[in-house]
Structure formats: C-alpha cells, structure tokens
Amino acid sequence: MIGLNTYLNAYMDRRMEAIVSEWDLSTGADLAAFTERLYALEQEIPRLKTFEHEASDKLTELENRATRLNGRI
C-alpha cells in the first residue's frame, strides 16, 4: 500500500501548476524579477503624478468652459 506521504507528494507533483495558478501563488521566477519590476513601477510614479495634475487642470478648464456655455443658453 502506498504511504500517505508518497501519495500526497505524487498528487502535489501532478497538480502543482494548477495549485499555483488557482491560489495565485508566487513562483521562484516571480520573486527573482520582483525588484526589477518594483523599480520599473517606481520610475513611473513621477510621470503619472504629472499626468494626474495636467489632467486635473484640463478637466477644471473644461468644466469652467461648460459652465460659461450653459450660462449663454
């Protein structure tokens, strides 16, 4: 009779890819590239802050124009 540990090990070996995917677990490859991915994301922050500020300014300008146009109608 197959021992419980042997059975569980064989099951895990067969199902490991599905388990990692289903539980959204990190793999060694994911962790190896983590610092590089984090650095790339951190480099985007200033650009996104600039975009957010410019978009907010543009939205305020458009809202002001819409208010003025509504006053004319």
N, CA, C and O atoms as a MOPAC input file, in Angstrom:
PM7 MOZYME 1SCF
protein

 N      0.84700 1    -1.18400 1     0.00000 1
 C      0.00000 1     0.00000 1     0.00000 1
 C      0.88800 1     1.24100 1     0.00000 1
 O      1.88700 1     1.31000 1     0.71500 1
 N      0.50800 1     2.20000 1    -0.80300 1
 C      1.27600 1     3.44100 1    -0.90500 1
 C      1.06700 1     4.24100 1     0.37100 1
 O     -0.06000 1     4.39300 1     0.84100 1
 N      2.16500 1     4.75500 1     0.93200 1
 C      2.07200 1     5.56600 1     2.12800 1
 C      1.42500 1     6.91200 1     1.82300 1
 O      1.43100 1     7.37000 1     0.68000 1
 N      0.88100 1     7.52700 1     2.83000 1
 C      0.19100 1     8.80700 1     2.66600 1
 C      1.13200 1     9.88000 1     2.13400 1
 O      0.75400 1    10.65000 1     1.25100 1
 N      2.34600 1     9.93800 1     2.65900 1
 C      3.30300 1    10.94900 1     2.18800 1
 C      3.63200 1    10.75300 1     0.71900 1
 O      3.71100 1    11.72400 1    -0.03400 1
 N      3.82200 1     9.52300 1     0.30900 1
 C      4.13400 1     9.24500 1    -1.08900 1
 C      2.96200 1     9.65700 1    -1.97900 1
 O      3.15500 1    10.25600 1    -3.03600 1
 N      1.75500 1     9.33200 1    -1.54200 1
 C      0.56400 1     9.69000 1    -2.29900 1
 C      0.42000 1    11.21300 1    -2.41900 1
 O      0.16200 1    11.73600 1    -3.50300 1
 N      0.58900 1    11.91600 1    -1.29100 1
 C      0.46600 1    13.37700 1    -1.31200 1
 C      1.55300 1    14.01700 1    -2.16800 1
 O      1.28500 1    14.97200 1    -2.89700 1
 N      2.76300 1    13.50500 1    -2.08600 1
 C      3.85300 1    14.03900 1    -2.91400 1
 C      3.54900 1    13.85800 1    -4.39600 1
 O      3.76800 1    14.76900 1    -5.19400 1
 N      3.04700 1    12.68800 1    -4.76000 1
 C      2.71500 1    12.43100 1    -6.16300 1
 C      1.57600 1    13.34100 1    -6.61300 1
 O      1.59200 1    13.86000 1    -7.72900 1
 N      0.59200 1    13.53100 1    -5.74300 1
 C     -0.53500 1    14.41500 1    -6.06600 1
 C     -0.04700 1    15.84300 1    -6.27300 1
 O     -0.42600 1    16.49800 1    -7.24300 1
 N      0.78400 1    16.31800 1    -5.37000 1
 C      1.30900 1    17.68500 1    -5.48400 1
 C      2.13300 1    17.83800 1    -6.75800 1
 O      2.04000 1    18.86200 1    -7.43500 1
 N      2.93100 1    16.84200 1    -7.08600 1
 C      3.72600 1    16.91300 1    -8.30800 1
 C      2.83300 1    17.01400 1    -9.54500 1
 O      3.12500 1    17.77600 1   -10.46600 1
 N      1.75700 1    16.25400 1    -9.56000 1
 C      0.84300 1    16.27600 1   -10.71400 1
 C      0.05300 1    17.57500 1   -10.78800 1
 O     -0.22200 1    18.05500 1   -11.88800 1
 N     -0.31400 1    18.14900 1    -9.67100 1
 C     -1.23000 1    19.27700 1    -9.62800 1
 C     -0.56800 1    20.61600 1    -9.31500 1
 O     -1.26300 1    21.62400 1    -9.19200 1
 N      0.74800 1    20.64900 1    -9.18500 1
 C      1.42700 1    21.86100 1    -8.71000 1
 C      1.12000 1    23.08400 1    -9.57400 1
 O      0.84800 1    24.15900 1    -9.03900 1
 N      1.15900 1    22.94100 1   -10.88000 1
 C      0.91500 1    24.09700 1   -11.75300 1
 C     -0.50700 1    24.62900 1   -11.54700 1
 O     -0.71300 1    25.84100 1   -11.49500 1
 N     -1.47100 1    23.73900 1   -11.43300 1
 C     -2.85600 1    24.16300 1   -11.22100 1
 C     -3.02400 1    24.80700 1    -9.84400 1
 O     -3.76600 1    25.78000 1    -9.70600 1
 N     -2.35300 1    24.28200 1    -8.83600 1
 C     -2.44700 1    24.84400 1    -7.48500 1
 C     -1.85900 1    26.25500 1    -7.45400 1
 O     -2.46100 1    27.17100 1    -6.89200 1
 N     -0.69100 1    26.42400 1    -8.05300 1
 C     -0.05100 1    27.74400 1    -8.09600 1
 C     -0.95900 1    28.73500 1    -8.80800 1
 O     -1.12100 1    29.86800 1    -8.35400 1
 N     -1.54800 1    28.31900 1    -9.91100 1
 C     -2.42800 1    29.21000 1   -10.66400 1
 C     -3.70800 1    29.51800 1    -9.89000 1
 O     -4.10900 1    30.67700 1    -9.78900 1
 N     -4.34600 1    28.48900 1    -9.34600 1
 C     -5.61600 1    28.66300 1    -8.64900 1
 C     -5.48100 1    29.51800 1    -7.40100 1
 O     -6.34700 1    30.34700 1    -7.12200 1
 N     -4.41800 1    29.33000 1    -6.65500 1
 C     -4.22200 1    30.06400 1    -5.40500 1
 C     -3.44500 1    31.34700 1    -5.63200 1
 O     -3.19000 1    32.09200 1    -4.68600 1
 N     -3.06400 1    31.61700 1    -6.88000 1
 C     -2.29700 1    32.80900 1    -7.24800 1
 C     -1.02900 1    32.93800 1    -6.40300 1
 O     -0.73900 1    33.99100 1    -5.83400 1
 N     -0.28700 1    31.83200 1    -6.34200 1
 C      0.94900 1    31.79500 1    -5.55400 1
 C      2.11500 1    32.34400 1    -6.36300 1
 O      2.10500 1    32.28800 1    -7.59300 1
 N      3.10400 1    32.86900 1    -5.68200 1
 C      4.30900 1    33.35300 1    -6.33900 1
 C      5.24700 1    32.18300 1    -6.59200 1
 O      5.33300 1    31.24700 1    -5.79700 1
 N      5.93200 1    32.25700 1    -7.69600 1
 C      6.93100 1    31.23500 1    -8.02000 1
 C      8.31900 1    31.84400 1    -7.84500 1
 O      8.45800 1    33.05200 1    -7.64900 1
 N      9.32400 1    31.01200 1    -7.91800 1
 C     10.69700 1    31.49100 1    -7.81700 1
 C     11.01500 1    32.51800 1    -8.88700 1
 O     11.71000 1    33.50000 1    -8.62800 1
 N     10.50500 1    32.28900 1   -10.09100 1
 C     10.73400 1    33.24100 1   -11.18800 1
 C     10.07000 1    34.58300 1   -10.90100 1
 O     10.62600 1    35.63800 1   -11.20400 1
 N      8.87200 1    34.53200 1   -10.31100 1
 C      8.18300 1    35.77700 1    -9.95000 1
 C      9.00800 1    36.57800 1    -8.95000 1
 O      9.16400 1    37.79100 1    -9.08900 1
 N      9.52400 1    35.90000 1    -7.96000 1
 C     10.28200 1    36.57500 1    -6.91100 1
 C     11.63200 1    37.07100 1    -7.40400 1
 O     12.12200 1    38.10100 1    -6.94000 1
 N     12.23100 1    36.35600 1    -8.33100 1
 C     13.53500 1    36.76400 1    -8.85700 1
 C     13.44000 1    38.10100 1    -9.57700 1
 O     14.36200 1    38.91300 1    -9.50200 1
 N     12.33700 1    38.33600 1   -10.27100 1
 C     12.17700 1    39.56500 1   -11.04100 1
 C     11.45600 1    40.65500 1   -10.24500 1
 O     11.19200 1    41.73300 1   -10.77800 1
 N     11.14100 1    40.39200 1    -8.99700 1
 C     10.34400 1    41.32800 1    -8.20700 1
 C     11.00800 1    42.69000 1    -8.07800 1
 O     10.35900 1    43.71300 1    -8.29900 1
 N     12.29000 1    42.72600 1    -7.72400 1
 C     12.94500 1    44.01900 1    -7.51400 1
 C     13.02800 1    44.82800 1    -8.80100 1
 O     12.89700 1    46.05200 1    -8.77800 1
 N     13.24600 1    44.14400 1    -9.92900 1
 C     13.29100 1    44.86200 1   -11.20300 1
 C     11.92200 1    45.43400 1   -11.55300 1
 O     11.82000 1    46.57000 1   -12.01400 1
 N     10.87500 1    44.65100 1   -11.33600 1
 C      9.52600 1    45.13300 1   -11.62200 1
 C      9.15200 1    46.27900 1   -10.69600 1
 O      8.53200 1    47.25100 1   -11.12700 1
 N      9.52500 1    46.17000 1    -9.42700 1
 C      9.24200 1    47.23300 1    -8.47100 1
 C      9.95300 1    48.52100 1    -8.87300 1
 O      9.35400 1    49.59600 1    -8.83200 1
 N     11.20400 1    48.42400 1    -9.25700 1
 C     11.96700 1    49.59300 1    -9.68800 1
 C     11.31100 1    50.24600 1   -10.90300 1
 O     11.20300 1    51.47000 1   -10.96300 1
 N     10.87000 1    49.43600 1   -11.87400 1
 C     10.23300 1    49.98200 1   -13.07500 1
 C      8.93900 1    50.71500 1   -12.70100 1
 O      8.64300 1    51.77400 1   -13.25400 1
 N      8.18200 1    50.16000 1   -11.77900 1
 C      6.95000 1    50.82200 1   -11.34500 1
 C      7.24100 1    52.12500 1   -10.61000 1
 O      6.54500 1    53.12300 1   -10.80100 1
 N      8.26400 1    52.11200 1    -9.77600 1
 C      8.61200 1    53.32800 1    -9.04000 1
 C      9.05500 1    54.43800 1    -9.98000 1
 O      8.85000 1    55.61500 1    -9.68600 1
 N      9.65800 1    54.08000 1   -11.10200 1
 C     10.09500 1    55.08400 1   -12.07400 1
 C      8.91000 1    55.73200 1   -12.77700 1
 O      9.04200 1    56.83700 1   -13.30300 1
 N      7.75500 1    55.07000 1   -12.79700 1
 C      6.56300 1    55.60000 1   -13.44000 1
 C      5.82500 1    56.61800 1   -12.56900 1
 O      5.04200 1    57.41300 1   -13.09000 1
 N      6.05200 1    56.61000 1   -11.28300 1
 C      5.28300 1    57.45200 1   -10.35800 1
 C      5.37000 1    58.94200 1   -10.70200 1
 O      4.32700 1    59.59100 1   -10.79000 1
 N      6.55900 1    59.51400 1   -10.89900 1
 C      6.59600 1    60.95400 1   -11.22000 1
 C      5.83700 1    61.30100 1   -12.50800 1
 O      5.15600 1    62.32500 1   -12.57200 1
 N      5.95400 1    60.45400 1   -13.52500 1
 C      5.25400 1    60.69400 1   -14.78400 1
 C      3.74100 1    60.64200 1   -14.57400 1
 O      3.00100 1    61.45200 1   -15.13400 1
 N      3.29400 1    59.69500 1   -13.77100 1
 C      1.85400 1    59.58300 1   -13.51300 1
 C      1.33400 1    60.73900 1   -12.67400 1
 O      0.20500 1    61.18900 1   -12.87200 1
 N      2.14400 1    61.22300 1   -11.73900 1
 C      1.73100 1    62.38400 1   -10.94900 1
 C      1.60200 1    63.61300 1   -11.84000 1
 O      0.66500 1    64.39600 1   -11.68800 1
 N      2.53200 1    63.78500 1   -12.76200 1
 C      2.47100 1    64.89900 1   -13.69900 1
 C      1.21600 1    64.79300 1   -14.55800 1
 O      0.50200 1    65.77600 1   -14.75400 1
 N      0.95600 1    63.59100 1   -15.06800 1
 C     -0.24200 1    63.37800 1   -15.88200 1
 C     -1.50400 1    63.68600 1   -15.07800 1
 O     -2.42100 1    64.33000 1   -15.58800 1
 N     -1.55500 1    63.22900 1   -13.82500 1
 C     -2.72700 1    63.46500 1   -12.98600 1
 C     -2.96100 1    64.96400 1   -12.79200 1
 O     -4.09300 1    65.43800 1   -12.87900 1
 N     -1.88700 1    65.69900 1   -12.53100 1
 C     -2.00000 1    67.15000 1   -12.33200 1
 C     -2.48300 1    67.83400 1   -13.60800 1
 O     -3.38500 1    68.67100 1   -13.56100 1
 N     -1.88300 1    67.48000 1   -14.75500 1
 C     -2.27400 1    68.09300 1   -16.02400 1
 C     -3.71400 1    67.74300 1   -16.38100 1
 O     -4.45100 1    68.59300 1   -16.88000 1
 N     -4.12100 1    66.50200 1   -16.13200 1
 C     -5.49600 1    66.09300 1   -16.43500 1
 C     -6.48500 1    66.83500 1   -15.54400 1
 O     -7.56000 1    67.22800 1   -15.99700 1
 N     -6.12800 1    67.02400 1   -14.28900 1
 C     -6.99600 1    67.76000 1   -13.37100 1
 C     -7.15400 1    69.20500 1   -13.82400 1
 O     -8.26000 1    69.74500 1   -13.82300 1
 N     -6.05200 1    69.82300 1   -14.20800 1
 C     -6.11300 1    71.20000 1   -14.70200 1
 C     -6.99300 1    71.29900 1   -15.95000 1
 O     -7.80800 1    72.21300 1   -16.07500 1
 N     -6.81700 1    70.34800 1   -16.86800 1
 C     -7.60400 1    70.36000 1   -18.10800 1
 C     -9.08300 1    70.15100 1   -17.80300 1
 O     -9.94100 1    70.80000 1   -18.40100 1
 N     -9.38500 1    69.23900 1   -16.86700 1
 C    -10.77700 1    68.99100 1   -16.50300 1
 C    -11.40600 1    70.24800 1   -15.88400 1
 O    -12.54900 1    70.58600 1   -16.19000 1
 N    -10.66800 1    70.92500 1   -15.02600 1
 C    -11.17700 1    72.15800 1   -14.43000 1
 C    -11.45900 1    73.18700 1   -15.51000 1
 O    -12.48500 1    73.86600 1   -15.47900 1
 N    -10.54600 1    73.30100 1   -16.46500 1
 C    -10.73600 1    74.24000 1   -17.56900 1
 C    -11.98700 1    73.88300 1   -18.38000 1
 O    -12.76800 1    74.76700 1   -18.73000 1
 N    -12.17800 1    72.61000 1   -18.67500 1
 C    -13.36000 1    72.18100 1   -19.43400 1
 C    -14.65100 1    72.41300 1   -18.65200 1
 O    -15.66400 1    72.81300 1   -19.22500 1
 N    -14.61300 1    72.16200 1   -17.35200 1
 C    -15.79900 1    72.41100 1   -16.52500 1
 C    -16.14500 1    73.89600 1   -16.50800 1
 O    -17.32000 1    74.25700 1   -16.57400 1
 N    -15.13600 1    74.76000 1   -16.42200 1
 C    -15.37000 1    76.21200 1   -16.44900 1
 C    -15.96500 1    76.65100 1   -17.78500 1
 O    -16.87300 1    77.48100 1   -17.82700 1
 N    -15.45200 1    76.09300 1   -18.86200 1
 C    -15.98200 1    76.43100 1   -20.18200 1
 C    -17.41900 1    75.96100 1   -20.31500 1
 O    -18.25300 1    76.67000 1   -20.87900 1
 N    -17.72300 1    74.76400 1   -19.79900 1
 C    -19.09200 1    74.24200 1   -19.86800 1
 C    -20.03800 1    75.12400 1   -19.06000 1
 O    -21.16200 1    75.38800 1   -19.48700 1
 N    -19.58700 1    75.57700 1   -17.90400 1
 C    -20.41100 1    76.45900 1   -17.08200 1
 C    -20.70100 1    77.76100 1   -17.82200 1
 O    -21.84000 1    78.22800 1   -17.83000 1
 N    -19.68000 1    78.34800 1   -18.44500 1
 C    -19.87500 1    79.58100 1   -19.21000 1
 C    -20.81900 1    79.37500 1   -20.37700 1
 O    -21.66400 1    80.22700 1   -20.65300 1
 N    -20.68200 1    78.23700 1   -21.07300 1
 C    -21.55800 1    77.95300 1   -22.19900 1
 C    -23.00000 1    77.72700 1   -21.73600 1
 O    -23.93600 1    78.15100 1   -22.41300 1
 N    -23.18500 1    77.07700 1   -20.61200 1
 C    -24.53700 1    76.86900 1   -20.08800 1
 C    -25.16400 1    78.19300 1   -19.70400 1
 O    -26.38100 1    78.34700 1   -19.81100 1
 N    -24.37800 1    79.14100 1   -19.26500 1
 C    -24.90900 1    80.46300 1   -18.91100 1
 C    -25.39200 1    81.22700 1   -20.12500 1
 O    -26.25900 1    82.09200 1   -19.99700 1
 N    -24.85800 1    80.93400 1   -21.30000 1
 C    -25.24300 1    81.62600 1   -22.53600 1
 C    -26.52100 1    81.06100 1   -23.14100 1
 O    -27.17300 1    81.71800 1   -23.95200 1
 N    -26.86900 1    79.86600 1   -22.75300 1
 C    -28.03000 1    79.20600 1   -23.38800 1
 C    -29.29600 1    79.53400 1   -22.64600 1
 O    -30.37200 1    79.07400 1   -23.02700 1

